Amino acid sequence: MYDVMSKKAEEFIDDKEILETLKYAKQNKSNRELIESLINRAEDCKGLSHREAAVLLDCDLPDLNEKMYSLAKRIKEKFYGNRIVMFAPLYLSNYCVNGCTYCPYHAKNKHICRKKLTQEEIRREVIALQDMGHKRLALETGEDPVNNPIEYVLESIKTIYSIKHKNGAIRRVNVNIAATTVENYRKLKEAGIGTYILFQETYNKKAYEELHPTGPKSNYAYHTEAMDRAMEGGIDDVGCGVLFGLNLYRYDFVGLLMHAEHLEAVMGVGPHTISVPRIRPADDIDPDEFTNAIDDDTFAKIVAVLRIAVPYTGMIISTRESQKTREKVLDLGISQISGGSRTSVGGYADKGEEENSAQFDVEDTRTLDEVVNWLLKLGYIPSFCTACYREGRTGDRFMSLVKAGQIANCCLPNALMTLKEYLEDYASEDTVKWGEEVIKKEIENITNEKVKAIAKQHLFDLEGGKRDFRF
């Protein structure tokens, strides 16, 4: 029985409810009156239910699909403006005891080069990332209680935050590790992590168990209920996602929204971020073996409808996707992207010497500066801001500011100041030229005159060598 308030995975992600939702959406995919009413109601930026969103996703009326895309763009601009937050993944270890059929880390893979970074190697990786200009990392590691215990992750976080190289500093460490206990989530919170990220992969329990035949991750309920335990452990911000291509995308789209509704109902705040990765080639993994792959147009529509359904949530796209695909979805709802990413263990300092330790192939292979330059030329503001996390604007405090439209008073000046830091310390000559033009234009869009005056002074001080201003 479906129960959004239940703490049991099979009840807040109810198979019957999903199947009924998909049937309803299919029956109404050409229902112009219903679809127009949903689009009109979504204009209030309060979101839609999973069943309502499923109807929009199935809509086969071209003119109304275009209205959806326009609405998604307006909603994204209202809450996140033209700012795009930059981050990079950092792979600590690819030792793993799970048997996931879609991931090259799976325990039976004898081809992949197994590697675990020492604290000194982590230091080298972090310095390499700082020298690119990164301020925000997402830690990644396989699930292995012996090689990758929680103590190793905690020590690594401490090491990362301690490194100050030239003007570099990692100011926010997000963590993407296996589902764990409330006690361990409490330890991660105490270590100062930003967002705890965990992808469900698929919400279809039968498919999930087939895709995860062995290892701790094979426990569907334990994995699906992880976000509840994380928030019980004091972590304010959690990030959800599925791996599109593993299962029927409509099913996982609905499951993802049901999960968001559950967190909002039970914990008082929904996911801080939603990621939308698609399955990619990797060592020992052929994506053609997975027959549920989605095309670029379907992918773009998923992004747009997610933005309409959960307007306040940050949305992430990684370098799994090509430059062309990333450009298409930036307008439709994406607010965070990675740049200059390596998915191999030790890939930043070693520059790919251990390429066969990678989790997946990177499609967008550009450097961080090339990505920043590209965003600037498209009219976006690449942001390296971590101010909300460091000022305690997390969880329901962050969401309340977003919903009230007040977060822009902080976000725009913070984005411009962190962009200025990047331009001063790391950017190429052409990127500096484009960046300065964007700052000059965007600074005038700060509506609060006092904030604008302070921001202008900080921008001047940054030119003089000072760093790390924030609102």
C-alpha positions in Angstrom: 0.0 0.0 0.0 1.4 3.4 -1.0 2.2 5.6 2.0 4.3 8.7 1.4 4.8 9.0 5.2 6.0 5.4 5.7 9.7 4.7 6.5 9.5 1.4 4.6 11.0 1.5 1.0 8.3 -0.7 -0.5 5.6 1.6 0.8 6.9 5.1 0.0 8.1 3.7 -3.4 5.1 1.5 -4.1 5.2 -0.5 -7.3 1.4 -0.5 -7.7 1.2 3.3 -7.4 3.9 3.7 -10.0 2.2 1.3 -12.5 -1.1 3.1 -11.9 0.6 6.4 -12.5 2.2 5.3 -15.7 -1.2 3.9 -16.9 -2.9 7.3 -16.1 -0.1 9.2 -17.9 -0.5 7.1 -21.0 -4.2 7.5 -21.0 -3.9 11.3 -20.8 -0.8 11.9 -23.0 -3.1 13.7 -25.5 -5.5 15.3 -23.0 -5.0 18.9 -24.0 -7.3 20.4 -21.3 -5.5 18.5 -18.5 -2.0 19.2 -19.7 -2.7 22.9 -20.2 -4.1 23.1 -16.7 -1.0 21.4 -15.2 1.3 23.7 -17.1 -0.7 26.8 -16.0 -0.7 25.6 -12.4 3.0 24.9 -12.5 3.5 28.6 -13.3 3.2 29.3 -9.5 6.5 27.4 -9.0 5.2 25.2 -6.3 5.8 22.0 -8.2 3.7 19.1 -9.3 3.0 15.6 -7.9 4.6 12.5 -9.4 1.4 11.6 -11.2 0.9 15.1 -12.7 4.6 15.2 -13.8 4.2 11.8 -15.4 1.4 13.2 -17.6 3.7 16.0 -18.8 6.5 13.5 -19.5 4.2 11.5 -21.7 2.6 14.4 -23.4 2.7 13.9 -27.2 1.3 17.4 -28.2 4.3 19.3 -29.8 3.0 22.8 -28.9 2.4 21.9 -25.3 5.9 20.3 -25.1 7.3 23.6 -26.2 5.3 25.4 -23.5 6.8 23.0 -21.0 10.4 23.8 -22.1 9.7 27.5 -21.9 8.2 27.1 -18.4 11.2 25.0 -17.3 13.6 27.7 -18.5 11.6 30.4 -16.6 11.5 28.4 -13.4 15.2 27.8 -13.6 15.9 31.4 -14.2 13.6 32.5 -11.3 15.4 30.4 -8.7 18.9 29.9 -10.0 19.3 32.8 -12.5 22.0 32.2 -15.1 24.4 30.8 -12.5 26.0 27.4 -13.0 27.8 25.9 -10.0 31.1 24.1 -10.8 32.5 21.0 -9.1 34.7 17.9 -9.8 34.5 14.3 -8.6 37.5 12.9 -6.6 37.8 9.1 -6.7 39.5 7.8 -3.6 39.3 4.1 -4.2 37.8 1.6 -6.6 37.9 -1.4 -4.3 34.4 -2.8 -4.1 32.7 -6.0 -2.8 29.4 -5.5 -4.7 28.4 -7.3 -7.9 26.6 -4.5 -9.7 26.3 -5.6 -13.4 26.5 -2.0 -14.8 29.6 -0.8 -12.9 33.3 -1.8 -13.7 34.1 -1.7 -10.0 32.1 -4.9 -9.5 34.0 -7.5 -7.5 34.4 -10.1 -10.3 36.1 -7.6 -12.7 39.7 -8.8 -13.0 40.6 -6.3 -15.7 40.4 -3.1 -13.8 43.4 -1.7 -12.0 42.4 -1.6 -8.3 43.8 1.4 -6.4 43.3 3.2 -3.2 44.8 6.6 -2.6 47.0 7.2 0.4 46.6 10.5 2.3 49.7 11.8 0.5 48.2 10.8 -2.8 45.0 12.6 -1.9 47.0 15.6 -1.1 48.5 15.5 -4.6 45.1 15.1 -6.2 43.7 18.0 -4.2 46.5 20.3 -5.1 46.0 19.4 -8.8 42.3 20.2 -8.4 43.1 23.5 -6.6 45.5 24.4 -9.3 42.7 24.1 -11.8 40.5 26.4 -9.7 38.1 24.0 -8.1 36.5 24.8 -4.7 33.9 22.0 -4.5 34.5 18.3 -4.7 32.3 15.2 -4.7 34.1 12.2 -3.1 33.6 8.8 -4.7 34.6 5.4 -3.5 33.6 1.8 -4.0 31.9 -0.1 -1.2 34.5 -2.2 0.7 34.4 -2.4 4.5 38.1 -3.5 4.6 39.7 -1.2 2.1 37.3 1.8 2.4 35.9 1.9 5.9 34.2 5.0 7.2 37.4 5.9 9.1 39.3 6.2 5.8 36.6 8.5 4.3 36.6 10.7 7.4 40.5 10.9 7.4 40.4 11.8 3.7 37.8 14.6 4.3 40.1 16.0 7.0 43.1 15.9 4.7 41.2 17.6 1.9 40.0 20.5 4.1 43.5 21.0 5.5 45.2 21.6 2.2 45.8 25.3 1.3 48.0 25.5 -1.8 48.8 29.0 -3.2 45.3 30.7 -3.2 43.6 27.3 -3.5 41.2 25.8 -1.0 38.5 23.2 -1.2 35.6 24.8 0.6 32.9 22.1 0.3 33.2 18.3 0.2 30.2 16.4 -0.9 30.2 12.7 -0.4 28.9 9.9 -2.6 29.5 6.7 -0.7 27.5 3.5 -0.1 24.4 3.4 2.1 25.5 3.2 5.8 24.2 3.6 9.3 22.8 6.6 11.2 25.9 6.6 13.4 28.2 6.8 10.3 26.1 9.6 8.8 26.5 11.5 12.0 30.2 11.1 11.7 30.1 12.4 8.2 28.1 15.4 9.4 30.7 16.1 12.1 33.4 15.9 9.5 31.8 18.9 7.7 30.5 17.3 4.6 28.1 19.3 2.4 25.7 17.1 0.5 25.4 13.3 1.0 24.7 11.9 -2.5 23.4 8.4 -3.3 22.0 7.2 -6.6 19.2 4.7 -6.4 20.2 3.4 -9.9 16.6 2.1 -10.3 13.5 2.2 -8.1 12.1 -1.0 -9.6 12.8 -3.5 -6.9 12.8 -6.6 -9.2 15.2 -4.9 -11.7 17.3 -3.5 -8.8 17.8 -7.0 -7.3 18.8 -8.4 -10.8 21.3 -5.5 -11.3 22.7 -6.0 -7.8 23.0 -9.8 -7.4 25.6 -9.8 -4.7 27.1 -7.6 -2.0 25.7 -5.2 0.6 24.1 -3.1 -2.1 21.8 -5.9 -3.1 19.6 -5.0 -0.2 17.0 -2.8 -1.9 15.3 -1.6 1.2 18.5 -0.7 3.1 19.7 1.3 0.1 16.4 3.0 -0.7 16.0 4.1 3.0 19.5 5.5 3.2 18.4 9.2 2.8 16.1 8.9 5.8 19.0 7.6 7.9 21.3 10.3 6.6 18.9 13.0 7.6 18.3 11.3 11.0 22.0 11.5 11.4 21.9 15.2 11.0 22.9 15.6 7.4 20.8 18.5 6.1 21.3 18.2 2.4 20.9 14.9 0.4 21.2 14.3 -3.3 19.2 11.7 -5.2 19.4 10.3 -8.7 18.9 7.3 -10.9 21.1 5.9 -13.6 18.9 6.3 -16.7 19.2 3.4 -19.1 19.2 0.6 -16.5 15.4 0.3 -16.3 12.4 1.9 -18.1 12.9 5.6 -17.7 9.2 6.4 -17.0 9.2 4.1 -14.0 12.4 5.6 -12.5 11.2 9.1 -13.2 8.1 8.5 -11.1 10.1 6.7 -8.4 12.5 9.6 -8.2 9.7 12.1 -7.6 8.0 9.8 -5.1 11.3 9.7 -3.2 11.5 13.5 -3.2 7.9 13.7 -2.0 8.6 11.2 0.8 11.6 13.2 2.0 9.6 16.5 1.9 6.7 14.9 3.8 8.7 13.0 6.5 11.8 15.1 6.9 10.4 18.5 6.1 12.7 19.1 3.2 13.2 17.4 -0.2 16.5 16.5 -1.9 19.0 19.3 -2.2 20.0 18.0 -5.6 18.8 15.6 -8.2 21.4 14.1 -10.6 20.5 12.7 -14.1 23.3 10.4 -15.2 22.9 8.0 -18.2 24.8 4.7 -18.5 28.2 5.1 -20.2 30.8 2.7 -21.6 33.4 1.6 -19.1 35.9 -1.3 -18.6 34.0 -4.6 -18.7 30.7 -2.7 -19.3 29.0 -2.4 -22.7 26.0 0.0 -22.5 24.5 -1.7 -25.5 23.7 -4.7 -23.3 21.2 -2.5 -21.5 18.2 -2.1 -23.7 16.5 0.8 -21.9 18.8 3.6 -23.2 17.2 6.9 -23.8 17.8 9.3 -26.6 18.9 13.0 -26.2 15.4 14.4 -26.8 13.9 12.2 -24.1 16.7 13.1 -21.8 16.1 16.8 -22.3 12.4 16.3 -21.6 13.2 14.5 -18.4 15.3 17.4 -17.2 12.6 19.9 -18.1 9.8 18.1 -16.4 11.9 17.5 -13.3 12.6 21.2 -13.1 8.9 21.9 -13.3 8.0 19.2 -10.7 10.7 20.1 -8.2 11.4 23.8 -8.9 13.6 24.5 -5.8 16.0 21.5 -6.2 19.4 21.8 -7.7 20.0 19.6 -10.8 23.3 18.1 -11.7 24.8 16.9 -15.0 28.3 15.4 -15.2 30.9 14.9 -17.9 29.2 11.7 -18.8 27.4 13.8 -21.3 28.7 15.5 -24.4 29.2 19.3 -24.7 26.2 19.3 -27.1 23.9 17.5 -24.7 25.0 19.6 -21.7 24.4 22.8 -23.6 20.9 21.7 -24.5 19.8 21.0 -20.9 21.5 24.0 -19.2 18.5 26.1 -20.2 16.0 23.5 -19.1 16.9 23.1 -15.5 20.5 22.2 -14.8 22.2 24.3 -12.1 25.4 22.3 -11.4 28.0 20.8 -13.8 31.4 19.2 -13.4 34.4 20.4 -15.4 37.8 18.9 -16.1 36.7 15.7 -14.5 38.7 12.5 -14.2 36.9 9.3 -13.1 40.0 7.3 -12.5 41.6 6.9 -9.1 44.6 9.3 -9.0 43.6 10.7 -12.4 44.3 14.4 -11.7 47.9 14.2 -10.4 48.8 11.2 -12.6 47.0 12.7 -15.6 45.4 9.4 -16.7 48.3 7.0 -16.1 45.8 4.7 -14.4 43.0 5.2 -16.9 41.8 1.6 -16.6 40.8 2.4 -13.0 38.0 4.7 -14.3 34.4 4.2 -13.3 33.1 5.3 -16.7 34.2 7.0 -19.9 34.1 10.8 -19.9 32.3 12.3 -22.9 33.1 16.0 -22.2 36.9 15.9 -22.0 37.5 19.7 -21.9 39.6 21.4 -19.2 37.9 23.3 -16.5 39.0 26.6 -18.1 37.5 25.5 -21.4 34.2 24.7 -19.7 34.3 28.1 -17.8 35.0 29.9 -21.1 32.2 28.1 -22.9 29.7 29.0 -20.1 30.7 32.6 -20.2 30.2 32.8 -24.0 26.8 31.2 -23.6 25.9 34.0 -21.1 26.1 32.0 -17.9 27.9 32.8 -14.7 30.3 30.0 -13.7 30.1 29.9 -9.9 32.5 28.4 -7.4 30.4 29.5 -4.5 30.1 27.5 -1.3 28.8 30.2 0.9 25.4 28.7 1.9 27.0 25.6 3.3 29.6 27.6 5.2 27.1 30.1 6.5 24.7 27.4 7.7 22.1 28.0 5.0 21.4 24.3 4.5 18.4 22.0 4.6 15.1 23.7 5.3 16.9 27.0 5.9 18.2 26.9 2.3 14.9 25.8 0.9 12.9 28.4 2.7 15.2 31.2 1.2 14.9 29.7 -2.2 11.1 29.4 -2.0 10.9 33.0 -0.8 13.0 34.2 -3.7 15.6 35.6 -1.3 18.5 33.4 -2.1 19.4 35.5 -5.1 20.5 38.3 -2.8 23.3 36.0 -1.8 23.9 33.9 -4.8 24.5 36.5 -7.5 27.2 38.5 -5.6 28.8 35.3 -4.3 28.9 33.8 -7.8 30.5 37.0 -9.2 33.1 37.1 -6.4 34.1 33.5 -6.8 34.2 33.9 -10.6 36.5 36.9 -10.0 38.8 34.7 -7.8 39.0 32.2 -10.6 39.8 34.8 -13.2 42.6 36.3 -11.0 44.2 33.0 -10.1 43.6 30.4 -12.8 41.9 31.6 -16.0 43.4 31.9 -19.5 43.6 35.3 -21.1 40.5 34.8 -23.2 38.5 33.5 -20.2 39.6 36.6 -18.2 38.3 38.9 -21.0 34.9 37.2 -21.2 34.7 36.9 -17.4 35.3 40.5 -16.7 32.6 41.5 -19.2 30.1 39.2 -17.5 31.0 40.6 -14.1 30.7 44.2 -15.3 27.2 43.4 -16.7 25.9 41.2 -14.0 27.0 43.3 -11.0 24.3 45.9 -12.0 21.6 43.2 -11.7 22.1 43.1 -7.9 18.9 44.8 -6.8 19.9 45.6 -3.3 22.1 48.7 -3.5 23.9 48.1 -0.2 24.8 44.5 -1.3 25.9 45.8 -4.7 28.2 48.4 -3.1 29.8 45.8 -0.9 30.2 43.4 -3.7 31.9 46.0 -5.9 34.3 46.7 -3.0 35.1 43.0 -2.6 35.7 42.7 -6.4 38.2 45.5 -6.1 39.8 43.9 -3.0 40.1 40.6 -4.9 42.2 42.3 -7.6 44.4 43.4 -4.7 45.1 39.9 -3.6 42.5 39.3 -0.9 40.3 36.2 -1.1 37.2 34.4 0.2 34.5 37.0 0.5 31.0 35.9 0.9 27.5 37.0 1.8 
